[in-house]
Amino acid sequence: MTVAVAVRAAASSIGQMEETAVRLLAKLDQLLPLRLRKRASALHSVTISLARPEAAPSIDVLTQVACACRDHLKLRLNYRDRAGNVTSRMVEPIRLAHTGRLWYLVAWDSQHKDWRTFRVDRVQRLASTGPQFTPRDFPGDIAAYVSRSMRQVPYRYRMRIRLHGSVAELAKRVPSWCGVLEVLDEESCALSTGADSIEALAAQVVLTGADFDILEAPECTAELREIAARLERATRVTTLRHIDDVP
C-alpha cells in the first residue's frame, strides 16, 4: 500500500508521469487485497495537487540525469536561467535533490570551474552524455549546499525582518524556503527573505506566524502599505456586511 501511495505522489512532481503511474497502479491493484486497495485509493480520491505543472521535469530528462550521476557521465545540457536566457553547459553531475516541489541537480560546472545547482525543470534539452569523469570531492554537506543555494537566489524583492521569538522556537514552524533565520538575542531573530512579486514576499512574511518589525525593505515599503490597505478594506467590508445581516 505504501508503494501505491508513493507512486500517486510521484506523478504530481514528475512531468509526463501520469500514464506510467496509471499502468503501475493498475498492476499493484491486482496484487493488493480488497481492503488495502480501498485504503490506498482513498487518499488519492480526496486529494488535489497544487503543484505547478511547469515545475515538473520530464521523466525522460530526470532519469537520464540520474543515470549520469550514477555512472559518472558528463552532461552537455541547454539550460534556461531565471531571466529566460538559454545557454549550453558542460557539467559533471553528482547528486539530485528533491524538495517535495522542485528537483535540483548538483554538478561541477566546467565553464565556471565551480559547483552549481541547476533546476531540472529548466533543462531545455540534454544534448549529450559522456564521457566518464572521476567524481570530485564535494566540499561540505550537499543537502546544506542546496538549501543555501535556494536561499541566495537574486529575487526581485528582498526584505529583512525581526521576528518576535527565538530561533529555536520559530525554526520549528517557519518553512525553510521562506528564508534564512539568524539569532539576534534570546527573544528575537532575523529573517532574510525574498520573492519575485511583492505579494509573494508579503505572504512569506505572514507564513512565519509571528509578530515582526521591518529592518530592511529596499523599495518595498510603499507596495507593502498598499497590500495592507487592500486587506484592511476587504476585512472592513466583510465586517459591515456581517452587521447588515444581523436582524
VOPAGU-2260 file (C-alpha; in pm, 1 decimal, decimal comma):
REM VOPAGU-2260
SITE   aa  ch    i         X         Y         Z
SITE  MET   A    0       0,0       0,0       0,0
SITE  THR   A    1     289,0     235,4      80,0
SITE  VAL   A    2     423,3     185,6    -273,6
SITE  ALA   A    3      85,2     275,2    -426,0
SITE  VAL   A    4      62,7     599,4    -226,9
SITE  ALA   A    5     422,1     689,4    -323,5
SITE  VAL   A    6     352,6     631,2    -693,5
SITE  ARG   A    7      47,8     857,9    -682,9
SITE  ALA   A    8     252,7    1130,7    -511,8
SITE  ALA   A    9     538,9    1098,6    -761,2
SITE  ALA   A   10     302,1    1151,2   -1052,6
SITE  SER   A   11     241,5    1511,5    -942,6
SITE  SER   A   12     610,9    1602,2    -907,2
SITE  ILE   A   13     742,0    1448,7   -1230,6
SITE  GLY   A   14     622,4    1559,7   -1571,7
SITE  GLN   A   15     465,1    1305,9   -1809,6
SITE  MET   A   16     440,1    1059,7   -1520,3
SITE  GLU   A   17      63,4    1019,6   -1517,3
SITE  GLU   A   18      38,2     745,9   -1782,4
SITE  THR   A   19     324,3     546,4   -1630,4
SITE  ALA   A   20     170,8     580,9   -1284,8
SITE  VAL   A   21    -167,3     460,3   -1405,5
SITE  ARG   A   22     -13,6     144,8   -1560,9
SITE  LEU   A   23     186,1      68,0   -1247,5
SITE  LEU   A   24    -107,7     130,5   -1015,2
SITE  ALA   A   25    -326,1     -99,6   -1225,3
SITE  LYS   A   26     -75,4    -379,6   -1168,4
SITE  LEU   A   27     -47,1    -301,8    -796,9
SITE  ASP   A   28    -425,5    -307,6    -757,4
SITE  GLN   A   29    -428,1    -667,7    -883,6
SITE  LEU   A   30    -183,9    -767,4    -607,2
SITE  LEU   A   31    -343,8    -584,8    -314,2
SITE  PRO   A   32    -626,6    -736,8    -108,9
SITE  LEU   A   33    -956,2    -550,3    -146,7
SITE  ARG   A   34    -929,4    -390,9     199,4
SITE  LEU   A   35    -584,0    -244,4     131,6
SITE  ARG   A   36    -679,7    -146,1    -223,3
SITE  LYS   A   37    -964,6      68,3     -89,6
SITE  ARG   A   38    -736,6     230,9     169,4
SITE  ALA   A   39    -467,7     304,8     -89,8
SITE  SER   A   40    -715,1     471,1    -327,8
SITE  ALA   A   41    -888,2     675,6     -54,2
SITE  LEU   A   42    -605,4     928,7     -19,6
SITE  HIS   A   43    -587,8     987,2    -393,4
SITE  SER   A   44    -965,4    1017,7    -435,4
SITE  VAL   A   45    -997,6    1310,4    -192,8
SITE  THR   A   46    -669,5    1491,3    -267,2
SITE  ILE   A   47    -593,1    1759,5    -525,6
SITE  SER   A   48    -245,4    1860,4    -637,9
SITE  LEU   A   49    -147,3    2227,4    -625,3
SITE  ALA   A   50     191,8    2163,8    -784,7
SITE  ARG   A   51     269,5    2387,4   -1081,4
SITE  PRO   A   52     293,8    2175,0   -1397,0
SITE  GLU   A   53     571,9    2395,0   -1534,6
SITE  ALA   A   54     787,9    2299,4   -1234,3
SITE  ALA   A   55     763,9    1926,8   -1305,4
SITE  PRO   A   56    1062,1    1798,6   -1506,0
SITE  SER   A   57    1022,2    1542,9   -1783,6
SITE  ILE   A   58    1066,4    1189,8   -1656,2
SITE  ASP   A   59    1300,0    1120,8   -1951,5
SITE  VAL   A   60    1526,9    1411,1   -1857,3
SITE  LEU   A   61    1513,9    1318,9   -1489,4
SITE  THR   A   62    1610,1     955,5   -1548,6
SITE  GLN   A   63    1890,9    1048,0   -1788,6
SITE  VAL   A   64    2032,3    1291,3   -1534,0
SITE  ALA   A   65    2003,3    1026,5   -1260,2
SITE  CYS   A   66    2187,0     771,1   -1474,4
SITE  ALA   A   67    2461,7    1024,4   -1548,8
SITE  CYS   A   68    2504,3    1085,8   -1173,7
SITE  ARG   A   69    2520,8     713,9   -1103,2
SITE  ASP   A   70    2757,4     626,8   -1389,7
SITE  HIS   A   71    2974,7     942,2   -1361,9
SITE  LEU   A   72    2897,1    1061,8   -1715,5
SITE  LYS   A   73    2946,0    1422,2   -1818,8
SITE  LEU   A   74    2635,3    1605,5   -1937,8
SITE  ARG   A   75    2601,6    1874,2   -2200,6
SITE  LEU   A   76    2270,5    2046,3   -2148,5
SITE  ASN   A   77    2081,6    2350,2   -2269,3
SITE  TYR   A   78    1975,8    2537,6   -1956,4
SITE  ARG   A   79    1727,5    2824,4   -1914,9
SITE  ASP   A   80    1813,3    3063,9   -1632,9
SITE  ARG   A   81    1572,8    3281,2   -1430,6
SITE  ALA   A   82    1584,8    3555,7   -1693,7
SITE  GLY   A   83    1484,7    3311,6   -1967,6
SITE  ASN   A   84    1827,7    3300,0   -2132,8
SITE  VAL   A   85    1929,9    2957,3   -2264,7
SITE  THR   A   86    2296,1    2857,6   -2258,9
SITE  SER   A   87    2488,3    2537,4   -2327,4
SITE  ARG   A   88    2658,6    2395,6   -2017,6
SITE  MET   A   89    2901,8    2107,8   -1971,7
SITE  VAL   A   90    2871,3    1964,3   -1621,0
SITE  GLU   A   91    2985,5    1673,1   -1406,7
SITE  PRO   A   92    2667,8    1564,9   -1221,3
SITE  ILE   A   93    2690,6    1405,3    -877,4
SITE  ARG   A   94    2352,1    1430,8    -698,9
SITE  LEU   A   95    1981,8    1503,3    -744,5
SITE  ALA   A   96    1795,5    1681,7    -464,8
SITE  HIS   A   97    1417,6    1692,4    -427,8
SITE  THR   A   98    1239,1    1949,7    -210,9
SITE  GLY   A   99     894,9    1795,0    -249,8
SITE  ARG   A  100     814,9    2057,3    -515,0
SITE  LEU   A  101    1128,6    2102,2    -724,3
SITE  TRP   A  102    1420,1    1886,4    -841,8
SITE  TYR   A  103    1776,9    2021,5    -832,7
SITE  LEU   A  104    2094,6    1884,9    -989,7
SITE  VAL   A  105    2423,7    1938,6    -806,1
SITE  ALA   A  106    2713,6    1937,3   -1051,6
SITE  TRP   A  107    3060,1    2072,0   -1125,4
SITE  ASP   A  108    3027,4    2340,6   -1394,3
SITE  SER   A  109    3323,0    2302,9   -1630,8
SITE  GLN   A  110    3275,0    2653,2   -1772,6
SITE  HIS   A  111    3268,5    2837,6   -1439,4
SITE  LYS   A  112    3510,3    2598,5   -1265,8
SITE  ASP   A  113    3283,6    2578,2    -963,7
SITE  TRP   A  114    2996,7    2384,1    -808,4
SITE  ARG   A  115    2646,4    2480,9    -921,8
SITE  THR   A  116    2284,9    2379,9    -863,8
SITE  PHE   A  117    2050,8    2352,2   -1162,8
SITE  ARG   A  118    1672,5    2326,9   -1152,9
SITE  VAL   A  119    1593,1    2016,3   -1357,7
SITE  ASP   A  120    1266,1    2161,7   -1492,8
SITE  ARG   A  121    1475,4    2434,3   -1659,5
SITE  VAL   A  122    1683,1    2186,3   -1857,6
SITE  GLN   A  123    1563,1    2250,5   -2212,6
SITE  ARG   A  124    1747,9    1960,1   -2370,2
SITE  LEU   A  125    2018,9    1708,8   -2289,7
SITE  ALA   A  126    2249,3    1749,9   -2586,3
SITE  SER   A  127    2478,6    1461,0   -2499,1
SITE  THR   A  128    2607,9    1235,5   -2223,4
SITE  GLY   A  129    2958,6    1109,4   -2165,1
SITE  PRO   A  130    3249,3    1060,1   -2141,7
SITE  GLN   A  131    3303,0     931,6   -1789,0
SITE  PHE   A  132    3469,3    1150,7   -1527,0
SITE  THR   A  133    3631,4    1092,6   -1190,9
SITE  PRO   A  134    3399,3    1242,5    -927,4
SITE  ARG   A  135    3542,6    1535,8    -734,8
SITE  ASP   A  136    3518,0    1550,4    -356,6
SITE  PHE   A  137    3233,2    1782,6    -267,1
SITE  PRO   A  138    3346,0    2044,8     -11,0
SITE  GLY   A  139    3086,9    2004,0     263,9
SITE  ASP   A  140    2732,3    1877,0     304,6
SITE  ILE   A  141    2540,6    1857,6     -24,4
SITE  ALA   A  142    2196,8    1899,5     136,8
SITE  ALA   A  143    2310,2    2214,3     319,2
SITE  TYR   A  144    2464,2    2346,5      -2,6
SITE  VAL   A  145    2138,3    2303,2    -197,6
SITE  SER   A  146    1937,6    2471,0      80,8
SITE  ARG   A  147    2182,4    2762,2      88,2
SITE  SER   A  148    2172,7    2797,7    -290,5
SITE  MET   A  149    1791,9    2813,8    -286,0
SITE  ARG   A  150    1800,5    3094,0     -28,2
SITE  GLN   A  151    2058,2    3303,4    -215,2
SITE  VAL   A  152    1856,1    3336,8    -535,3
SITE  PRO   A  153    1866,4    3701,3    -662,1
SITE  TYR   A  154    1497,5    3778,0    -608,0
SITE  ARG   A  155    1339,5    4098,2    -737,5
SITE  TYR   A  156    1218,6    4191,8    -388,9
SITE  ARG   A  157    1410,7    4131,5     -67,7
SITE  MET   A  158    1333,5    4200,1     296,0
SITE  ARG   A  159    1494,1    4153,9     635,6
SITE  ILE   A  160    1266,4    4149,7     939,4
SITE  ARG   A  161    1295,7    4099,5    1314,7
SITE  LEU   A  162    1067,0    3820,7    1436,0
SITE  HIS   A  163     943,1    3817,3    1795,0
SITE  GLY   A  164    1054,6    3474,4    1911,5
SITE  SER   A  165    1372,3    3271,9    1944,1
SITE  VAL   A  166    1536,1    3086,7    1655,7
SITE  ALA   A  167    1477,7    2755,8    1834,5
SITE  GLU   A  168    1104,6    2828,9    1857,5
SITE  LEU   A  169    1049,4    2975,1    1509,8
SITE  ALA   A  170    1266,1    2725,8    1319,6
SITE  LYS   A  171    1001,7    2463,2    1402,0
SITE  ARG   A  172     724,3    2646,1    1216,6
SITE  VAL   A  173     885,5    2879,5     960,4
SITE  PRO   A  174     923,3    2687,4     628,8
SITE  SER   A  175    1290,4    2660,9     529,2
SITE  TRP   A  176    1214,5    2800,8     183,3
SITE  CYS   A  177    1085,1    3126,1     338,3
SITE  GLY   A  178    1438,5    3245,1     406,5
SITE  VAL   A  179    1733,6    3236,0     643,4
SITE  LEU   A  180    1687,1    3273,3    1020,3
SITE  GLU   A  181    1964,4    3424,8    1231,0
SITE  VAL   A  182    1992,8    3485,7    1605,7
SITE  LEU   A  183    1955,2    3843,7    1731,9
SITE  ASP   A  184    1902,1    3772,4    2101,0
SITE  GLU   A  185    1723,2    3521,8    2323,9
SITE  GLU   A  186    1379,1    3662,0    2239,6
SITE  SER   A  187    1409,1    3756,8    1874,0
SITE  CYS   A  188    1568,3    3657,0    1546,1
SITE  ALA   A  189    1604,1    3797,7    1196,6
SITE  LEU   A  190    1461,6    3652,9     876,5
SITE  SER   A  191    1610,1    3740,2     538,3
SITE  THR   A  192    1364,4    3653,5     264,0
SITE  GLY   A  193    1288,6    3732,1     -98,0
SITE  ALA   A  194    1041,2    3675,8    -381,0
SITE  ASP   A  195     973,3    3774,3    -740,5
SITE  SER   A  196     648,5    3955,7    -653,4
SITE  ILE   A  197     558,7    4182,6    -365,2
SITE  GLU   A  198     250,1    3970,3    -292,3
SITE  ALA   A  199     461,3    3654,0    -258,1
SITE  LEU   A  200     702,3    3839,7     -30,9
SITE  ALA   A  201     416,5    3954,2     194,4
SITE  ALA   A  202     274,1    3600,6     201,5
SITE  GLN   A  203     608,0    3453,9     313,5
SITE  VAL   A  204     628,0    3702,7     598,3
SITE  VAL   A  205     273,5    3613,5     707,7
SITE  LEU   A  206     364,6    3242,0     697,8
SITE  THR   A  207     608,0    3295,6     986,2
SITE  GLY   A  208     306,8    3328,3    1216,3
SITE  ALA   A  209     492,2    3576,9    1437,0
SITE  ASP   A  210     484,8    3949,7    1511,6
SITE  PHE   A  211     766,8    4129,8    1336,1
SITE  ASP   A  212     943,1    4459,3    1270,6
SITE  ILE   A  213    1085,7    4555,1     932,5
SITE  LEU   A  214    1463,1    4603,1     944,7
SITE  GLU   A  215    1535,5    4635,2     573,6
SITE  ALA   A  216    1290,4    4652,1     283,4
SITE  PRO   A  217    1453,4    4838,5      -4,9
SITE  GLU   A  218    1192,0    4978,2    -245,1
SITE  CYS   A  219     919,1    4760,7     -88,0
SITE  THR   A  220     760,2    4982,0     177,4
SITE  ALA   A  221     505,1    5166,2     -38,6
SITE  GLU   A  222     383,5    4847,3    -206,4
SITE  LEU   A  223     358,5    4665,9     126,2
SITE  ARG   A  224     144,3    4951,5     260,0
SITE  GLU   A  225     -87,0    4911,6     -39,9
SITE  ILE   A  226    -124,5    4537,4      28,3
SITE  ALA   A  227    -200,5    4612,1     394,0
SITE  ALA   A  228    -459,4    4872,1     289,7
SITE  ARG   A  229    -616,6    4624,0      46,0
SITE  LEU   A  230    -651,7    4367,5     324,0
SITE  GLU   A  231    -789,7    4627,1     563,2
SITE  ARG   A  232   -1051,9    4737,5     307,9
SITE  ALA   A  233   -1156,7    4377,1     248,9
SITE  THR   A  234   -1196,8    4299,7     619,6
SITE  ARG   A  235   -1386,0    4626,0     676,0
SITE  VAL   A  236   -1635,9    4542,1     401,1
SITE  THR   A  237   -1679,7    4190,7     540,8
SITE  THR   A  238   -1747,9    4333,0     887,7
SITE  LEU   A  239   -2007,1    4578,8     752,4
SITE  ARG   A  240   -2183,3    4301,2     561,4
SITE  HIS   A  241   -2195,4    4092,8     878,0
SITE  ILE   A  242   -2353,8    4384,0    1068,9
SITE  ASP   A  243   -2611,4    4437,4     792,5
SITE  ASP   A  244   -2709,5    4069,2     811,7
SITE  VAL   A  245   -2787,5    4091,2    1182,9
SITE  PRO   A  246   -3169,1    4105,7    1229,8
